[in-house]
Amino acid sequence: MAPSRYEIVQAPPSLETVAQSNRIHRVWGGELSIPAGGSVTLEEGLSSPLKLAKAVWQCPGLFRRTAQNVRDIEQPTYIIAFVDHGCVRNIWPEAGVVVEGGTFAVVKSQTAYTSEIIPDKGQALVYYGVLVPHHMMAPLLAPGTKLGTQISSRDGEGAVAKRLAELLFEHGRNMNPELRDKAIDLFLHAVASCLSRHASVDDRPIQVRRFDDIVQFIHEHIAEPELSAQMAAKHLRISTRYLSALIHKRGMNFPQLLRDARIARARELLVSSNMTHYTIGEIAEMAGFANAPHFTRVFKEKAGQTPSEYRASVARRSAPSGGNRLPSG
């Protein structure tokens, strides 16, 4: 079975384009935006245990992934993104990752973001995306591995990883299951080997590392309203009692640590220039609050202002002053 192929061309709304838009939403976990007259060709490849897809962008465009899209994903995943002829600028509230032509990058797919697609002049941008379940990728990553780094896909193990991604995309559906699994294993190990060159040595005391691991886990899963100490302990392979003891040494408990992390994330989102088009309700979802009223109450208790008041006050302070203008005439 060959990869499924379909093209979306910006046009007046119709049943056909609406159906295609819904399909894009399901496959890519987000929403596409392209200019009038522009087009992008999308193809689906292997769908299990990895999900592979290809996009050929004939024009610039935007891909937006909302908090609701994040919640729709059944399990945490890594995104491995390969780009040819152009660049993809992925913008998170707190950071950005640029993937240029001839490179790839690995990121976690657990927060809302916007991708800006910028093809080279006169050439289509070709994007291969590989979604890897957390349990398949995480055990292969060395401690201190830095995600979001650009890695060449034109030589060495990076080129091997890209060729295997292309092979799995084109032929994965028809492969003998045993051969396919071997190809997937080779692909993941090639990616992990590339990433290992960017890992740093961690010489911190074990209890400091463990506490930082708890904080990192909270940040990675902060959009999940049901996040709990039990979930963190299970993921980190420690007991809930030990986890609680590590946090207690910092003078707090898990709910307090989680609340402070959610408020900190909400502050970042509310003042980020990349997030001005998101509503207070959407910000609440991204920070893991169950609903907007609860978010507003907790935020005001901590910050002394409602989220809307806080966003407005920061915007006023950041606005350029007109007091230093030269008089006209």
N, C-alpha and C positions, 0 to 999 in steps of 0.2 A: 504494500500500500504506500503510495507516494505521499509526501507532505500535502496537507490541505492548503489550497491557495485561494485567496480572495483579495480584491482590490477595493479600496474606499476612495472615492473622488468627491471632494467637497461640492455639494449640490443642494438645491432646495429640498426641504424635508419630504420624504416619501416613505411608503411602507418598506421599500427595499433598503434605503439608506438607514432607516430606523432599525431594521433587523440586523444590518451589518454592524451598526454601532453597538447594539446589544451584544453581538458576538465578540466584538473587539473588547468590550468591557469584561466579558467572561474570561477570555483567553489571556488578556494582558493585565487584568486586575486594576484597571484605571480608565481614563477618558482621554481620547485623542482630540487634538485641535489642529487643523491645517488651514492655510489661506485659500481663498476662492481660486479655483483652477488648479490647485495643487493635488497631489495624489501620493498615496503610500500603498505598497503591496505587502500584504501580510501572509505568512505561511505558518502552519502548525506542523511540527514534526512529532517526535516521540512524546508521549504524554505520561508515561510511568516507567520506572520509578522517578526518573527525571522528567521535567517538562522543557521541551526545546521549541523555540519559535524564531522566526526570521522576519525582519522588516526591511524593505527597500524604500527609502525616502527619496522621492524626486523633488522635494521642496522642504524648506524649513518647517518646523512644527513644534508643538508642545504635547507632552504626555503628563497628565495629572493623576496622581494616586491619592485618594481621599482616605480619611479615617475609616469610613465605612468599607472601602475596598480592603483596607488592612484587616479589619475584623472578619471579612468574608473568607480570608485564607485560613484553612483548617489547621495548619501547623507552621511554626517558624521556618523560614527558608533563607537560603543564600541566593543572591543573584550574581551570576557570572556573565558579564557583558563584554562581547567582542565587537569592535567597531572598525570599519574600513571607510576611507574617503570622507573625512569630516570629523566632527566631534559631537559627543553627547555630554551636556552639562547637567548633572543631577544635583538638584538643590534641595537640601534639607533645611529645616529652620535654623539649625546650629552649625551647619557646615555645607560644603559642596564637594562633589567628586566629578572631575572631568575625565572622560575617556576619549582619547584622540584616535584618529585612524592609525591602524597598525598596532594597537595596544588592546589590553583587556584589563578589567578590574573586578574585584569581588567585594560585594557589600551585603549587609543583612537587610532583609526585606520586611521590616517590622514597624515602619513609621510612614506617615504620609510624606510625599515629596512631589516635586515637579521636575521633569526632564525637558531640557531645551535641545532640539535636534537641529544641527547646523551642518548641512552637506558642504563639501568643497564645491567651489564654483565649477559648473559644467559637469559634475559627477554626482551620481546618486550615492547616498550614504547607505551602507549595508550594515545591519545590526543583527547579531546573533545573541539571543538571550537564553540562558540556561538557568532554570529554577531547581535548586537542589535542597531536598529536605534537610533540616538541621542535623538530624541524627546520622546522616550519611557523610556530611562535610566536617562537622565539628571535631570528631575524633582524629581526623587527619591533620588538624592544624596545630603547629607547635606553639607552646606557651609564648606569649608576647607577640603573636602574629599581628601585623598591622593591616587592616582591611582598607580598601579605598585607594590603594596605591596603583598607579599605572604600570603595567608590565608589558614588555614587548611581546607581540604574537607573531613576529616575523623571523625569529631565530630561536634556537635552543628548545627548552622544554615548553616555552610559550607557544612556539610554532606547532609542537606536537599536540598540545592541548587544543589549539584551534582546529587543527586537522581532524582530531578525534571528535570535536563538537560538530564539525561539518559532516563527518561520516555518520554520526549518530542521528543527525537531523535528516539527512537524505535517506538513510537505509535502516535506521533503528527499528522502525515498525515491522520490517520484513526479516530482520536478523533472527538467526537461531538464538533462543533465549540465553543459552550458555555463552555463546560468542558475544551477544549484546552485553551481558553482565561483565564479561572480561573487558570489553571496550570501555564501559562506564567506569570500571575500577581503574583502568589505565588513565582515563581522562581525569578523574578526581585526584589521583596521586600526582599527575603532572602539574595540575593547578596548585595542589598543596606544596609541592616541591618549589614551585616558583615563589609562592608566598613565604616559604620558610627563609628565603634569602633576606626578607624584610622583617624577620622576627628579632626582637631584642632580648638580651639576657636579663632575667629578673632575679635580682639578689635581695629582694625585700624579705623581712621576716615572715614566716608562714602565716601568722595571725593577721598581719597587715595585708598580705596577699588575699587571704580568705575574705576579709572584710571588703576589700576593694572588689573582689569577685561578686559579692552580694550586691554592692552598689551598681556594678556594671550590669548584672542581671536585671535589676530593677529598671535601669535606663533602657535596656533593650526590649523589655516587655511592658513598659510603662503604659502603653495604650490599652492594656488588658484590664478591664474593671475588676476581674476576679483574681488578680495577682495576690498571692499569699506567701507567708513564710514557708509553708509546706511545699509549695511549688518551687521556691528558690532552693530550699534544702535538697529536694529530690534532684534538681538539675545539677547542683554543685556536689552531689554525692556526699553530703554531710548530714548529721542528724539535725532535726529542728531545734533540739535543746542546745546543741553547740552553736548553731546559727544565732539563736537568741542571746546566748552568752557573749558572742562576739559583738553584737550590737549593743548589749547592755553596758559593755565596757566604755562605750562612747556616750553613755548617759541617756539612752533612749531605747525604745522597743521597735519592733518591725513596723507596726502601723504608723508610728511617728516618722520613721525614716522614709516610708513610702509616701506619706502625706507631704513631707517636705520636698521630696523628689518630684512629686506631681506638681506642686506649686511652683517649683523652680522651672520645670519644663513649661508650664503654662505662662510664666513670665517671659521666657524666651520666645514662645510662639506669639504672644500678644504684641511684642515690640519688633518682631522680625519684619523687615521690609518685604520678604518673600511671602508673608502670610497675611497681608492686609485684606485680601479678598475672602478670607475665611471668617465665618461667623463665630460668635462667642460659643454657641452650641458645638460647632465643629472643633474649636480649640479645646473645649471640655472633653470631647471624645478622644482627641489625640493625646491628652494628658491622662486619660484613664478614668475620668470621673463618670459616674453612672448617668448623670443628667446635668443639664445646665443650672437648674436651681441649686442643686447640691454644690456644684462647682462654685457658684457665686457666693454661697454662704461660707464655705471653707476658705475661699480666697480672701474674702473681706475680713474674716477673723484673723488671718495671718498677715495680710498686707494693709489693712485699714481702709481699703477701697474696693469697690466692685471691679470685676475684670474690665468692664466698659470704661469706668472712670480711670483705671490704671492705664489702659491703652491710650485714652484721650490725653491724659496728663503727660505721658512720655512723648506723644506726637507733638504736643504744644511746645515742649522743651526742645525738641529736635528741629522744629520748623525754623527756617532762616529768618533772622530779624530784619525788619525793614527800616530800623532806626538809623542805619549808616548810609542810606541812599543819598546820592548827590541831588541837590535841588535841580529840577528841570528848568530849562530856559536859561 
